[in-house]
Amino acid sequence: MSRKEDQNLIVGLDIGTSKVVAVVGEVGQDGTIDVVGAGVHPARGLKKGVVVNIESTVQSIQRAVDEAERMA
């Protein structure tokens, strides 16, 4: 993701049993947060909240983050 020097970005990541969600937010000068990107991908490699296949889990995370970066 390209980043301008005057941007203050934060990222949130929710790894659930059914899906992985990544969001990118920009913190404004007044402290507000504007969501500038979001990505959702089906979770793979998790069962009842436990990682059972790390490679599949990492791939799901990477795809959600990539989608959020493209949107931002």
C-alpha positions as CSV (number, residue, x, y, z in Angstrom):
1,M,0.0,0.0,0.0
2,S,1.4,3.4,-0.9
3,R,1.3,5.8,2.0
4,K,1.5,9.6,1.9
5,E,3.6,11.1,4.7
6,D,0.7,13.2,6.0
7,Q,-1.6,10.2,6.5
8,N,-2.1,8.5,9.8
9,L,-3.3,5.0,9.0
10,I,-4.5,2.2,11.4
11,V,-5.5,-1.3,10.6
12,G,-8.0,-3.7,12.2
13,L,-8.1,-7.4,11.7
14,D,-10.8,-9.8,12.9
15,I,-10.0,-13.5,12.4
16,G,-13.1,-15.6,12.9
17,T,-14.1,-19.1,12.3
18,S,-16.1,-18.3,9.2
19,K,-14.4,-15.2,7.8
20,V,-11.4,-12.8,8.1
21,V,-12.1,-9.1,7.9
22,A,-9.4,-6.4,7.5
23,V,-10.1,-2.7,7.7
24,V,-7.9,0.3,7.0
25,G,-8.7,3.6,8.7
26,E,-7.3,7.1,8.5
27,V,-7.1,9.1,11.7
28,G,-8.2,12.7,11.1
29,Q,-6.7,15.7,12.8
30,D,-9.7,15.9,15.1
31,G,-9.2,12.2,16.2
32,T,-12.0,10.8,14.1
33,I,-11.4,7.6,12.1
34,D,-12.5,7.3,8.5
35,V,-12.6,3.8,7.0
36,V,-10.8,4.0,3.7
37,G,-10.6,0.3,2.9
38,A,-12.1,-3.1,3.9
39,G,-11.6,-6.7,2.8
40,V,-13.5,-9.9,3.7
41,H,-12.4,-13.4,2.9
42,P,-13.8,-16.8,4.0
43,A,-11.7,-18.2,6.8
44,R,-9.8,-21.4,6.1
45,G,-7.7,-23.4,8.5
46,L,-9.8,-22.7,11.6
47,K,-12.1,-24.9,13.5
48,K,-14.2,-23.6,16.4
49,G,-11.8,-20.6,16.8
50,V,-8.6,-22.7,16.8
51,V,-6.0,-22.7,14.0
52,V,-5.8,-26.2,12.6
53,N,-3.9,-25.3,9.4
54,I,-1.6,-22.4,9.7
55,E,-0.9,-22.1,5.9
56,S,-4.6,-21.8,5.0
57,T,-5.2,-19.3,7.8
58,V,-2.3,-17.1,6.7
59,Q,-3.6,-17.2,3.1
60,S,-7.1,-16.1,4.2
61,I,-5.6,-13.2,6.2
62,Q,-3.4,-12.2,3.3
63,R,-6.3,-12.1,0.9
64,A,-8.5,-10.0,3.2
65,V,-5.6,-7.6,3.8
66,D,-4.8,-7.4,0.1
67,E,-8.4,-6.5,-0.7
68,A,-8.5,-3.8,2.0
69,E,-5.2,-2.3,0.7
70,R,-6.6,-2.2,-2.9
71,M,-9.7,-0.4,-1.7
72,A,-7.6,2.1,0.4
